[in-house]
Amino acid sequence: MKDKPNPDDRRDNVEKIEYNIGQTLKNIDLAEEMIEKTDDEKMKRDLIEKNERRREALKGMREEIREEAIARERGYKN
């Protein structure tokens, strides 16, 4: 007996992406606080690099949220 794949349910994608954006911004802020508090230069570099990657990821998430919002308005039709 083969399992059927779950149907693609995109109705809450915008909310999920918004949540992920919020969490990423929170992580950036926490890392910035750690950068200010630590004297460990390696940790500072690592956190700075991580925040750079997070900021790049935010660009992609914001683009994705625009696409999902447009798809939602169009009823997810091609």
Phi, psi and omega in degrees: 000123181270141175278137176278140176292148177293141178295150181288108180253102186260007187301329182251016181299319181300315180295320178296317180293319177301318178298314181297323177297314179300316179295321180295317178297320178298317179295323177298314180298316179297319179295320178299320177298317179295321179300318180293327188270334188269149174259357181282108184296324179295317179298318178301312180300315180299316180293321178298315179297319179299316180295326175298316178295321178298317180296323175295318179298323178300321178301314180294320180294321179293323176294317180297320181294324176297315180297317179294320179296319178296315179298321179298316180298326181271005179074025178059029178264149179282000000 
